[in-house]
Amino acid sequence: MKYWDVLAISINKLIFNIMKKTLLIGFLVLVFPVLAFADGGMIPWPPEVELDQSAQNAIIGWNGQEEVIILSIDLESSVSSTVLRIIPLPAEPSEIKEGSFESFENLADIMNEKLGRGEWKYLDEQETMAPGDEAGVEIVFQEQIGAHDITVAKVNDLDYFLNWVQDFAEGKGFGQKEVSSEFRQGVENYLKKDIKYFVFDIIETGNEKESVKPLIYRFESGYLYYPILISGISEISESTTELNLFLITEEEVNLDSFPYSYYSEAWFNDYTIELAEYELEQVSGDLADLFDQKVRITQAYIYSRLSDLENDMILFPSHLWNRSLTIGSRGKDVKALQQVLINDGFWRSEYEATGYFGPATRQALIRFQEEYRWDILEPFDLEKGTGYFGPQTQDYFKNISLSVAKREEEASFNRNLGLGMSGDDVKALQEILISEGVWESEVEATGYFGSITKSAVIRYQEKYASEILEPLGITNGTGFVGSSTRTHLEKR
């Protein structure tokens, strides 16, 4: 079958499902008696219930700093039942609200029009817990939203959380259940990646297929994210699923190496189209709020056995990989590197992503380099990984990342900074000093300007002496962030 035939079938099937409002967000059914979860992992009750969940569909918008995910789900149950979905997120959601099917329908209309394929449209058609009550689990959100009973928990301790899940499920009428080893390993993987927020969504279902209104999740994120790993750790992991993601970004998403360890031939990039601001507004005002320019929408599609889905979608901005990293390096880029290594299965340490480049990071990077030796090592006639994040490894990471506009992540430096001062601008200064490799301390960015910060500022000033010090007629750094240093910081 030719590629365009496959493309036509894919879009035809998708549009039909959208127009029929049969969007199945592969939140997978788990078989009792063991408690296991999948992306939007589902626990049905009573246990003999059979739910039809054969595909996942989501609209995901990311602008480099903030993300919006619109999820819709249809449920088909053998009897009336209660279902608990679990969805991991990398940050506390700033907003959760009910969405509309029109987001999916309008997106389909716009894509059909741009692709000249409008004729395909109609073919074949408990108990509550207050925040802070528990050290191991913090409840940060509880609300009934339409048909959804939503609880968002921040996880601070793995064992405590696993016990809490059992108590939560029992308190919601699911009975006593045992947490599976797969679920434990999956949650541990999320915590190591610094993904600590879990959405619990309880839905009542009837004995016929019904559409549940979409939910919109909004949260801050330094990378484009969609949870996939948790789909592969359920008790029906030998089942197959269709995963349809619509990625809205400033630049086209290249699926050739995406996600990191999935074979490129497994993913289909059926098309990428451009949307103007007014067109994106027709899809969702929440998505439109993320962008101040035209965007591109890329379809990422895969049909796979669940057990083969071993990685989340984590795509960092390519400008993050702009310096060499080695033992002793620290900063946001080191933490991002660690998150990739953990997500990709190369991490062998009990430690989570810390932002400090130590022996565990070096060994994991060696394994990564040797896995992708043809791109990283062979150009230098090397067979063994070096554990050094140099130019060739940087280039590889840039190729499997997203090109987005670099926004002002740092605070504006509107005042001079010196010893004894504190604030967001001081913390932003410290983060820059860490990323520049001039921060020689185990202490992380605190927002307080002490002697450690002063020494790092001196090294920063002397590193860029020609731009900061020489115009002032001095050669040695002062450790005081005045107008010349502020100007240089804001140019970054």
N, C-alpha and C positions, 0 to 999 in steps of 0.2 A: 504493500500500500504506500502510495506516495505521501510525502510530508504534508502537502496541502490537503490531501484527503483526511489525514489524521487530524489536521488543524480544524477542518470543517466539522468533523464529527465531534471534536472536543467542544468547540464553541456552540454547536447546535445543541448538544446535550446540556451544556451549562445554561444557555439561555432558556431552554425549556424548563429546567429545574427552577430557575429564578422566577420566570413568569408564572409558574405553577406554585410558587412559594414553597417548594420542597427543598429548602436549603438544609442539607444535613451537615452539621459541624462535627464530624467524627468524634464526638465525645463518647468514648467507647464504653460499652456495657461490660461490667465485671461480673464474673461468675462466683457466686457464694459457694462454700462458706468463707473462703479467704478474702480479706479486704485488700483489693488492689485498685490502682487508679490509672487513668489515662488522661490525655490532654482534655481538660474539662472532664477528667476521669469520672465515670458514673457509677454510683452505687444504687441499684434499683431495689425496691422493697414492695411487695413480698419477693422472696428469692426465686420463685419459679417464673418471674416476669421475663419476657424476651423483648428486647428493644432493637429496633432496626436503625443502626448508625453506620452507614457505609461510606460517608464522605465528609470532608471538612471544607468549609468555605469561609473566608474572612476577607475583609477590606482593611488594609493596614497602611496608615499614613505616618511618615517619620520625617522630621525636618532637620535632624541633626542634634536636637536637644529634647524634643518632646514627641510622644507617639500617641496615636489614637487607633484602637482596634475596634471594629464593628463585627460582632459575632451574632449569627442567627442560627436557629436550630429547629428542626422538626423531630418530633418523637412519634414512634409507632410502637405501642405496647400491647401485649397480649391481654392484659387486664389493667384496670385502674391502678396506678402505683405512684410512689414518690421516688424521685431521682435526685441524687446529690452529685453535682459536677464540681471538679476541682481544677483551677486554672492558676499556674504559677506566673508571677509578674516580677520584673526586676526592681520595681519601686512601688511605694505606696501610691495607689491611684488617687489623683487629685479630684477625679470625678467619675462616678458610675451612674449611668442613667439609661432609661429605656430609649431605644432607637426606633427606626421605622423600616418596614420592608421596602419603602420607596428608595432608600439608599441603594439597594441592590438592583431594583428595577430600573432606576434612572441611570445607573452606571451601565447596565446592559444596553439601554437605549442609546446612550452616547457612544459606546464602543461599537455597536452595530452600525450606527450612522457613519462613524469614521472609517470603519472597515468595509462599508458598502455591503453589509450582509443583513440588512433589516428583514429580508424575506425569511430568515431562519427563525424569527422570533416565536412563531406559533407552530412550528413543526412538532408533531408528536408530543403532543404535549406530555421549746427547750428551756433549754435554759440559757439566759444571756449572761455574759460576763463583761464587766466594765473594763475599759482600757487600763492597763497597768496592774490588774489584779494578779497576773501571773508573770513571773520573771522569764520563763521559757517561751511563753507565747503571749503576744500582745494583740488584743482585738482592737483594730484601728477603725473598723467600719461595720455597722450593722443596720440593715434597712430592708424593708419589703418594697421592691420595685416591680410593680405590675405583678406578673406571675412568679417573679423571682424572689426568694428569700435569701438575701446576700449577707455573708459574713466575710470580712477580710482579716486574716491573721498574719502578723509578722512573727517569723520564727527566729528565736534567739538560741534555742538548744534543740538538737535533733531528737534525743531520747524523750525529752519532755513533750515535744510536739507530737511524736508518735503516740504517746499515751493520751495526749489531748485529743487527737483525731478519733481514737476509739471512744473516748467519753463523749465527744461532740456527736459522733454518729449515733451512739446509743441514746443520747439526750434528744435527738431528732427522730427517734422511733425506728432506727435501723437495726436495733438489737446489738448484742455483743459480737464483735468481729475481731479477727486476728489480722494484724498488719503484715503483709507479705514482705519477704526479703527483697523482692524487686522494688517495691515501693520505698522501702527504707534506703536502698542504694540510690534510687532516683532522687529522693529528697536530699540525701547527702551530697549528691552531685550538684543540685541546685544551690545548696548553701555554700559549697566551695566556690561556685561561680558568683557568689554574692547576690543570688536571687532568693530573697527571703520573704516575699509576700505571696500568700496563697489565698485565692478567692474560692469560697465555698458557696455554691449556688444550688438551692433546693427548689425543685419544680414538681408540681403535681401533674401527672399525665392521665389521660383517659385511655380507653381501649381502642381508639382509632387514631390514625395519623393526624397530628395537629401541629400548627405552626405556633411557636412561642416567639413573641416579639423580640427583636435583637436587643442586646445590651451594648452600650458604648463604654469602653474603658479608656481613660486618659491618664497618662503618667509621664514623668520625666525619664528620659533614657539617653545615654550617650551612644547607643547603638540601636540599629533596627532589630527588633526582637519578635519572635513568635515561638511559643512552646511546642516542640515536636517530640522531644525525648520521652516525655511522660506518656505519650501514646504507645510507646513500644514496650512498656513494662507491665501491661495489664495481663490478665489471665487468658485473654483471647489474642495474644500477641502473634499467633500464627495466622490470624485473619488478615485480609488485605483491605486497604482503604484508598480512596481517592482524596488527595489533598489539593485544593484549589485556593491559592493565595493571590490577592490583587495588591501589589506593592506600589504605593504612591510615594514617590520621592522626587527630588529635584533633577536627578540624572537617572538614566536607564540603569537597571540592575542587570549585571552580566551574570548569567547562570552557568557559565562554562566551568566555574570552580566553586559553585555555591550549592548548599553550604559546604564547609571545608572538606569533610571526609566523605561526602556522598559522591558517588561516581557521577560525573557530569552527564553521562548518557541517560541517567535515570530521570533527570529533570527535563521538562519541556518548557521552553520559553516561546509560547505560541505567538506572542506579539507584544510590542510596546507601542503605545500611542501617547500623544501629547494632549493634555487638558489645560484649557485656559481657566483663569480664576472663576469666571462665572459658571463654567461647566462643572467645576469641582463643587461650587456652592449648590448646584442642583443635586449632587450626590449626597452631600452632608455639610452642613454649616460647621460642624466640629472639625471636619477634615480641612475645610477652607480656612479655618482660623490658624492652621499650622503654617500656612504658606502665604507669601506676599508676591508670588510670581507664578508663572505657568509651571506645571509639573508633568511628570511622565508616569504612566501606569504600566506596570509589567505584570503579566500573569506568570506565576510559578506553579507548575502542575506536576504532580507525581502520583503514580499508581504503584503501591508498594505493600509488601507484607509488613505488618506493624513491628515485628521484631527487628526489621532492618532499619527502622527509624531510630537512630541512636544519638542524634544530635539535635539541639535546638537551633533555630535560625538566629544567629548572632552575627550581624554585619556591621563592622566598625567603619567610621569615616577614614578614607585613605590618608588624609593629612596627619593622622595620628602617628603614622610610622615615619617620623622625620629625623630620627637620630639612632645611632648605634647603641646597643644595650649589652651589658655584660655584668659579671659578678659585682655587686655593690651598687648597681644602678637602682633608682627608685623613681616612681612617678605614675601618672595615669596611664602612660603607654605600657609600663611594665605590668600594671594590673590588667590592662586589656589583653596583653600577650598571654598572661596566665589564664585569663578567662577562656581564650581561644584554645589553649593547650588542654585545659580541663574539659571543655565542651567537646573537643576532638578526640578525647580518650588517651592522651599521651601523659597525663599527670599521674604519678604514682605516690604522691605524698598525701599525708593526712591533713596537711595545712590547706587553708583556703587561699584565694587570691588576695595578696596583701599589698602589692605595689612595690615589694622589695625583691630584687633579683638575687636569689641565693642558689645554693647547689641543686635544690629541687627543680627550680625553673630551668637551670642549665641542662640537667639530665632530660627533662621533658622536651626542651627545645632540640636537643640532639636527636631524640626519637622522631620529632617532627621533621627535621631536616633530612633524616635518612629515609623517612616515608616518602618524601617528595624530592628525592635526591636528583632526579633528572632535571629539575628546574633550579635547585639551590646549590647542589654540590658538583654535579658533573661538569658545568661550565668551567669549574676550577680544577677539574681532574681529581676531585676528592671522593672518597668512598665513605668516610666516617664523618658524622656530624661534628661540628666544632663547639656548639653551645654558645656561639657568639652571634648576636643579632646584628649582623653587619649589612652592608649595602645590598648584597644579593638576596638575603632573607627579607630585608625591608621591601625590596621590589616585589618579592613574591606575595607578601602580605598586602601590599598596595593593590596588586592585581585581583585579590580576592576580597577587596573592601569596596565601599561605596564612595563615589566622588560627591561631596556635598560642600556647600559654602561654609567656610570657617567663620562662625559667629563669635560675638564677643562673649566667650564663656567666662572671662575674667571680669572682675569689677572695674569700672573706670577709675583711674587714679587721679582723683580731683583734688588731692591734698598731699602735702609732703608727709613722709612717714619716717619715724625714728623710734629709738628705744622707749619702751613703756606704752606705746600706742597699741590699740586693738581695733578689730572690725573686719568686715568682709573684704575690704581692700587689702588688709594685711594678710588675710588667708589666701587671697588670690595671688598676692606677691609671693608668698611662700610656695604655692603650687607651681608657679613659674620657676622659682629657684630650684625646686626639686626636679622639674622636667628638664632644666638646663644642666643638671649634673653638678651643680655647685653647692648643693645642700649636703653637708657632711655630718649628719646626725641620724640616730634611730627615731627621733621624735618626728611625728607627722605634722602636717600643717594644722596649726591651732587657732590662728587668728590673733595671736599675741606677739608683738615685736620685742623679742629678747636678744640676748647676746648671740644665740645661734643664728637668728635671722640676720643680725648685723654682719656677722662674719661671712654669711652666704652672699649678702648684698655686695660686700667688698669684692668677693671673687667674681660676681656677675659684672660689676663695674670694670674690673680689670680685664675680664674676658672680652668685653666690648669697649676697651679703653679708647679706641680711635673715634668712637661715636659718642661716648659718654664723658670721658675725662679730658681728652686732648682739647676739645673746644673750650674747656674751662681753664686750660693751661696747667693741669695737674696730671700726675702720673700714677698716683696711688689711690685706690678706692677709699671712700670715706665711711661707707656703711650707712649713710644718710640718703634717703630717697627724695631728692629734690627735683626741680623742674627738668633737668637734663635726663636723669634716670627715668622719671615718669614718662617723658616723651618716648624714650626708647622702649619702655615696657608696653606702651599702647600701640606701638608700631608692629608688635609681634603678630 
